[in-house]
Structures are given as structure tokens and as C-alpha cells.
């Protein structure tokens, strides 16, 4: 038979170990709500009934070099990624968020400081016991920490999680900025190319109409043409001259807009002379994606990931707001040496220490803690709505791009046929005028119809190319070129950040 014997020493050990064990158990407590991703508020697929092929699962991984294959455009994008100020600000914001997370994470650990001090005081003779003036010196050297909070209810860890999610949100914002920037540069480049085509068309039309005007001027001088015919021919010349000047100005503005996006001067060799041929658009990897894309591809979009990290950050703040209802325990401790003389500062018997735990228990705060919890919960609900809205907006953008892509090919074919028909009509009306069958007004109408059809053809070809750019952007893929990104070094190391 055995019997436990309770001694004063055993009771003292239990008295010390009990709160320590209690603190150890409570240190795992967290009041953060468990995060659950909200259900997607959109259909499972974008369009069509076909199941997505194995190829579609990698759509978001297509590099921008695979989408934009023109060497000059690739070089322009490289210069943009190296020089654009908006992207530079986005990268610096990552560094700022990383530092802010580091500041918050430091609160998990005690801040240890070493201090050394000297104090001197003089007591006048009429106040001193010996009746003579006294000068006293004291020296101290201490090592300790002040107001270190024991994170029993997860307040500090909640704030740390909030800062971490904010950092990840900033990183996704940088990715979103780069995707948008690449798409914007490609659109500006193609717009400049289309206006170059429009300028060339206006210049060719001016040359052709000037030649026709000179022929009519000679016929008028010989009495074979009327003044009406001559002035009708002149209207074509002046109209073409107006368009030449207008598109000359527009090309210059397009070039300035592109230079602003790039953030550096562009050599003339990188500027487009005109739109690429239609085979380039047809060979794009985005042009061959079948219908039936799964909408969960949207989860790869950086703006949606950013919205989700914002939601997780708001959820973490609820844990900190809940922890405010519970006691907060902080510790202050120091150890060192004190002496009346500098030589005896580290001598025997000069050691000193202090230990000052403090507990703060909220009893009455006028409803402040409850109001803060309501604010945190409401913010979380707001971010849920914003996350769902981001998915709905992305779904519409992709659906619109798909709908436009499905009709642009047929629209381009119809516009090319229209150009052919109006071209034939112009040739026939010109021939009939020269034979004296029709008036020059019929020629003028046919020429204007041809010119308008040619301008619209350029616009349709531009729409086909920019649709691919929009598709690239809305899918949220290809933000890193597969052959190596010049800005890859700026990416945050999420593993090192405690992801």
C-alpha cells in the first residue's frame, strides 16, 4: 500500500506549475472564425455544353509571349515591365506590406533591451543629516523586456494573420497590375497599328482622288466636264486631306500614349507599321480554346485572389475583436546590476531583478468592444459581397469576350465581302461615268462607300486582335512569360512569409 505525502515543497511546486501549465494550455486558444470560401455565385461553365478538354485546364498558365508573338511587341512589353511607374509602385507596395507584416509579427516575441544609466544628485547641507552637502552617484546596467503580452486568446496571432493576408492581397494586386498593364500595352500597340493603316488608306485615297481631280480639271479646261463635276471631285480631295491630317494627329497621340505606358522612349524600329495579318490572330492559342470552359478558372485571376485574401484578412480581425472581451496579461521583467560606484557595478552582491506581471480585465467599456466586434463582423460580410461581386464581374467579362470572339470571325468575313462588293461598284460606276452613262455623283457615292467599308474593315480587324487581348486579361493567365520574366525577382517568397 502506498500513500502520497504532501510536503510544503511539493505544494510550492504545484503552486508554481499550475499557472504555467494553464498558460501553456490557453496559449493554443484562438478566437478567429474558421475560414470557408464562399460558394461561387455563377454558373459552372461559361458557354456551350461541351466539357472542357484537358487543354483548358492550363489556360491560365499560358505565358504572355505565347499570346503576343510579334517580336517588336514582345520587346515593347519587356520595356514596359522594366520601366512602367505604376508597376514599380505595385512592387514597392509589396515591400511595404512585407515590412508591415514583419512589424506585426514581431509582437509575437518579447522585445529585449539592454540599458545602462547613471544618476547623480546633490543634497544641500541644511537638508542632509551630517550637516554638510552630499553628492550621491548610482550606476546600473539591466537587461529585460517590457509589457510583453501573453497571447492567451490569440489576439496578437489574429492581428498577425490579418497582416499576412494583407501582404498576400498586395502581392495579388501586383500580379493584377501586371496583367492589366500587358493587356493595355498590347491594346495601345494595336490601336497605333490600326491608325497607321487608316492613315495609309487616307494617304492612298488622297493620291487617287488628286489624280482624278487633275483629270477632271483638264476636262473642264477643255470644256468636256462641268463645273459641278469639277467641284464634286474637289470635295473628295479635300475630304481625304482632312482625314490625312486627322489620322496623322491620331497616330502621334497613340504613340505618346504608348510611350507613357512603357515609361521610356521607344525607338522607331519598335513602332508598328500596321496591323498584323489575320493569320496571326487565327494562330493564337486563345483563338482555339473550345466552348464549355469551366468557370472555376476564375479562381486563378489575381483580382479574385486579392478579394479572397481581403476577406481572410477581415475574418482574422474578428478574432482580435473577440479577444478584446477577455483578460490581457503582460509581463515586464529585468535583471542587472546596480552600484553606488562605477567600479563596483558588477561586483559581488550588486545584482538586482524585477518581475512585474500585469493582468487587465475589461469590466465596463461603454459598449466599445461590442461595437468593434460588430464592425469587424460587418467588414467580413462586406468583403464576402465584394468577393462574390468580383467573381460575377469576371464571369461577365469572360462571357462577353467569348461571345464577341464567336462572332468576330464571321463579321470579318462579311466586312471583307462588303469591301469587295463596294470596290466592284466603284469600278463600274467610274467606268459608266467615263462613258457618259452616269453622273459623277454616282462615282462619288461609290467612292465614299468603298472608303467607309475599308475603314470599317480596319476597325473589325482591330476588334479581332483586341478581343484576344481582352480574353488574355479576363482569364487572368499568362502574367509570367514562360521563357523567364524580367521582373520575376520581384515576386514575394510566400513560403518564407509563413504561408
LINJOKA-V295650 format. One record per residue. N is the residue number from 1. PSI is psi as a letter, one per 40 degrees, with the letter a starting at -180 (* if undefined). OMEGA is omega in whole degrees, 0 to 359 (* if undefined). D_CENTER is the distance of its C-alpha to the mean C-alpha in Angstrom with 2 decimals. Layout:
n=(N:N)
psi=(PSI:PSI)
omega=(OMEGA:OMEGA)
d_center=(D_CENTER:D_CENTER)
This chain:
n=(1:2:3:4:5:6:7:8:9:10:11:12:13:14:15:16:17:18:19:20:21:22:23:24:25:26:27:28:29:30:31:32:33:34:35:36:37:38:39:40:41:42:43:44:45:46:47:48:49:50:51:52:53:54:55:56:57:58:59:60:61:62:63:64:65:66:67:68:69:70:71:72:73:74:75:76:77:78:79:80:81:82:83:84:85:86:87:88:89:90:91:92:93:94:95:96:97:98:99:100:101:102:103:104:105:106:107:108:109:110:111:112:113:114:115:116:117:118:119:120:121:122:123:124:125:126:127:128:129:130:131:132:133:134:135:136:137:138:139:140:141:142:143:144:145:146:147:148:149:150:151:152:153:154:155:156:157:158:159:160:161:162:163:164:165:166:167:168:169:170:171:172:173:174:175:176:177:178:179:180:181:182:183:184:185:186:187:188:189:190:191:192:193:194:195:196:197:198:199:200:201:202:203:204:205:206:207:208:209:210:211:212:213:214:215:216:217:218:219:220:221:222:223:224:225:226:227:228:229:230:231:232:233:234:235:236:237:238:239:240:241:242:243:244:245:246:247:248:249:250:251:252:253:254:255:256:257:258:259:260:261:262:263:264:265:266:267:268:269:270:271:272:273:274:275:276:277:278:279:280:281:282:283:284:285:286:287:288:289:290:291:292:293:294:295:296:297:298:299:300:301:302:303:304:305:306:307:308:309:310:311:312:313:314:315:316:317:318:319:320:321:322:323:324:325:326:327:328:329:330:331:332:333:334:335:336:337:338:339:340:341:342:343:344:345:346:347:348:349:350:351:352:353:354:355:356:357:358:359:360:361:362:363:364:365:366:367:368:369:370:371:372:373:374:375:376:377:378:379:380:381:382:383:384:385:386:387:388:389:390:391:392:393:394:395:396:397:398:399:400:401:402:403:404:405:406:407:408:409:410:411:412:413:414:415:416:417:418:419:420:421:422:423:424:425:426:427:428:429:430:431:432:433:434:435:436:437:438:439:440:441:442:443:444:445:446:447:448:449:450:451:452:453:454:455:456:457:458:459:460:461:462:463:464:465:466:467:468:469:470:471:472:473:474:475:476:477:478:479:480:481:482:483:484:485:486:487:488:489:490:491:492:493:494:495:496:497:498:499)
psi=(h:i:h:h:h:h:i:d:d:d:d:d:d:d:d:d:d:d:d:d:d:d:d:d:d:d:d:e:h:h:e:h:i:h:h:h:h:i:i:h:f:i:i:d:i:d:i:i:e:i:i:h:i:d:d:d:e:e:d:e:e:h:i:d:d:d:d:g:e:h:d:d:d:d:d:d:d:d:d:d:d:d:e:h:d:d:d:d:d:d:d:d:d:d:d:d:d:d:d:d:d:d:d:d:d:d:e:e:i:i:h:h:i:h:i:h:i:i:i:i:i:h:h:i:d:e:e:i:d:e:e:i:h:h:h:i:i:i:i:i:h:i:h:a:i:h:f:h:h:h:g:d:e:e:d:d:d:d:d:d:d:d:d:d:d:d:d:d:d:d:d:d:d:d:d:d:d:d:d:d:d:d:d:d:d:d:d:d:d:d:d:d:d:d:d:d:d:d:d:d:d:d:d:d:d:d:d:d:d:d:d:d:d:d:d:d:d:d:d:d:d:e:e:e:i:i:d:d:d:d:d:d:d:d:d:d:d:d:d:d:d:d:d:d:d:d:d:d:d:d:d:d:d:d:d:d:d:d:d:d:d:d:e:i:i:h:i:d:d:e:i:i:e:i:i:i:i:d:d:d:d:d:e:i:d:d:e:e:h:i:i:f:h:h:e:e:d:d:e:e:h:d:d:d:d:d:d:d:d:d:d:d:d:d:d:d:d:d:d:d:d:d:d:e:e:i:i:h:h:i:h:h:i:i:i:a:i:i:i:e:i:d:d:e:d:f:i:h:e:e:i:i:i:i:h:g:i:h:h:h:h:h:d:h:e:f:e:d:d:d:d:d:d:d:d:d:d:d:d:d:d:d:d:d:d:d:d:d:d:d:d:d:d:d:d:d:d:d:d:d:d:d:d:d:d:e:e:d:d:d:d:d:d:d:d:d:d:d:d:d:d:d:d:d:d:d:d:d:d:d:d:d:d:d:e:e:d:i:i:e:d:d:d:d:d:d:d:d:d:d:d:d:d:d:d:d:d:d:d:d:d:d:d:d:d:d:d:d:d:d:d:d:d:d:e:f:i:f:e:h:i:e:e:h:h:e:e:d:e:e:i:i:g:d:d:e:e:f:*)
omega=(181:181:179:182:179:179:176:180:180:179:179:178:178:181:180:186:183:178:179:178:179:178:181:178:182:184:177:183:176:181:177:176:177:183:173:180:179:178:180:184:181:179:184:182:183:184:178:181:183:175:179:180:179:181:185:181:181:181:184:181:180:180:183:177:177:180:182:189:180:183:180:178:177:180:178:179:178:179:180:181:180:190:185:184:178:178:178:177:179:178:178:176:175:179:178:179:177:179:178:175:178:177:181:181:180:180:177:185:177:177:185:181:174:180:173:184:174:175:178:179:178:178:181:186:184:176:181:180:180:182:177:181:181:173:183:178:173:182:179:174:184:175:182:178:187:173:174:184:172:187:185:185:171:181:182:179:176:178:178:178:178:179:179:179:176:177:179:178:179:178:178:177:178:177:179:178:181:179:180:181:178:179:181:178:179:179:179:179:180:177:176:180:181:178:172:177:179:178:179:178:179:179:179:178:178:179:181:182:176:177:178:180:179:177:178:178:179:178:178:179:180:179:182:181:181:176:178:179:180:181:174:176:180:179:178:180:183:177:178:179:177:181:177:181:180:181:173:177:182:177:178:179:177:179:178:179:179:179:178:178:181:181:179:179:181:174:182:182:181:181:183:175:181:180:175:178:185:179:179:178:182:182:180:178:179:182:184:180:184:175:179:178:176:184:178:172:180:180:179:182:182:181:177:174:177:179:179:177:175:178:179:177:179:177:179:180:176:178:178:179:177:182:180:179:187:182:173:181:178:183:172:182:176:176:182:184:179:181:177:178:182:181:181:186:182:178:180:177:182:183:175:177:175:177:187:173:180:178:179:183:179:179:178:180:179:180:183:181:180:179:178:178:177:178:181:180:179:177:178:179:177:181:173:179:180:177:179:178:178:178:180:179:179:179:180:181:179:179:178:180:178:180:179:180:183:182:185:179:179:178:179:179:179:180:177:177:178:177:178:181:180:177:178:179:179:180:181:180:178:179:179:177:181:177:177:181:182:175:180:179:177:177:182:178:179:179:178:178:178:182:179:179:178:177:180:177:177:178:179:177:177:180:180:179:181:175:176:177:179:178:177:183:185:177:177:181:174:182:173:177:185:180:179:185:178:180:182:181:182:183:181:176:185:178:179:181:176:182:*)
d_center=(73.96:71.28:70.34:67.39:68.44:66.30:66.71:65.36:63.25:61.72:61.00:59.35:57.11:56.10:55.41:52.99:51.35:50.88:48.20:46.54:46.38:45.23:42.35:41.45:41.40:39.40:36.81:35.36:34.97:31.55:31.06:27.45:27.41:26.84:23.44:23.70:20.93:21.75:23.30:21.37:22.64:22.78:25.29:25.46:25.23:23.86:27.12:30.53:32.55:32.18:30.86:27.82:29.13:28.27:26.33:23.84:22.74:21.22:19.42:15.95:17.22:18.26:17.19:16.22:19.62:21.35:19.91:20.41:23.80:25.11:25.69:25.18:21.82:20.76:21.92:20.09:16.73:17.80:18.63:15.33:13.42:16.13:16.45:13.60:13.34:9.92:8.66:11.52:10.61:7.26:9.76:12.34:10.55:10.66:14.29:14.93:13.83:15.90:18.79:18.65:18.93:21.77:23.51:23.45:24.56:27.43:28.94:29.96:32.48:35.34:35.14:38.38:39.96:43.18:45.21:48.52:50.53:53.92:55.73:59.03:61.23:64.67:67.15:69.97:73.57:74.48:71.71:72.22:74.71:76.54:77.02:75.24:71.73:69.30:66.08:63.88:60.98:58.53:55.95:53.25:50.53:48.23:45.31:43.38:40.38:39.94:38.61:36.88:35.81:36.88:34.00:36.41:34.37:30.87:29.68:28.34:26.87:25.13:23.58:22.68:21.01:19.11:17.86:17.00:14.90:13.09:12.48:11.22:8.87:7.49:7.53:5.69:2.74:3.90:4.86:3.09:3.51:6.58:7.70:7.75:9.34:11.79:12.71:13.26:15.36:17.29:18.02:19.19:21.25:22.85:23.54:25.31:27.21:28.35:29.54:31.40:33.11:33.95:35.36:37.45:38.73:39.72:41.43:43.32:44.32:45.57:47.67:49.10:49.88:51.39:53.68:54.67:55.33:57.62:59.57:59.97:61.01:63.70:64.86:65.05:67.08:69.43:69.67:68.10:64.97:64.68:62.86:60.62:59.52:58.90:56.71:54.80:54.00:52.98:50.41:48.64:48.65:47.32:44.62:43.45:43.61:41.40:38.77:38.97:38.28:35.51:33.62:34.36:32.58:29.67:29.28:29.22:26.51:24.40:24.91:23.90:20.65:19.89:20.94:18.64:15.57:17.08:17.95:21.41:24.60:25.02:28.43:30.31:30.52:26.82:27.12:27.91:31.46:30.68:28.88:29.28:31.99:31.45:32.01:28.66:26.88:29.31:28.72:24.92:24.09:22.12:25.30:27.39:25.42:28.02:27.81:27.45:23.94:23.32:20.71:19.75:17.68:15.04:14.76:13.03:10.04:6.84:6.53:10.19:10.12:8.06:10.82:13.38:12.79:13.08:16.21:17.57:17.19:19.14:21.67:22.26:23.05:25.83:27.54:27.71:29.08:31.66:32.74:33.71:36.70:38.15:39.93:38.19:40.13:39.63:41.73:43.03:45.27:46.72:49.51:51.29:54.52:56.42:59.59:61.76:61.97:59.45:61.69:61.78:58.08:57.70:61.30:62.67:62.28:59.54:56.72:54.97:52.15:50.51:48.65:47.32:45.41:44.26:43.42:41.94:42.56:41.18:44.16:43.42:40.27:40.83:38.25:35.32:34.24:34.55:32.54:29.72:29.80:29.67:26.65:24.82:25.94:25.01:21.48:21.21:22.57:20.17:17.16:19.11:19.45:15.79:15.01:17.82:16.80:13.32:15.49:17.99:15.71:14.31:17.99:19.16:16.79:18.00:21.52:21.61:20.56:23.25:25.78:25.37:25.58:28.77:30.49:29.36:31.70:34.66:33.73:33.65:37.03:38.50:37.37:38.89:42.07:42.10:41.93:44.81:46.85:46.40:47.20:50.41:51.21:50.86:53.16:55.76:55.78:56.15:59.01:60.69:60.44:62.04:64.86:65.30:64.41:61.39:60.38:57.60:55.61:55.03:53.75:51.47:49.97:49.47:47.84:45.38:44.55:43.95:41.76:39.64:39.37:38.29:35.59:34.36:34.41:32.04:29.71:29.99:29.26:26.14:25.05:25.67:23.47:20.57:20.92:20.16:17.03:16.00:17.12:15.06:11.83:13.03:14.10:10.75:12.88:13.80:10.70:13.45:16.71:19.62:21.82:19.85:16.71:17.41:14.39:15.06:16.79:13.79:12.68:13.77:17.07:16.64:20.34:21.39:19.48:21.70:19.61)
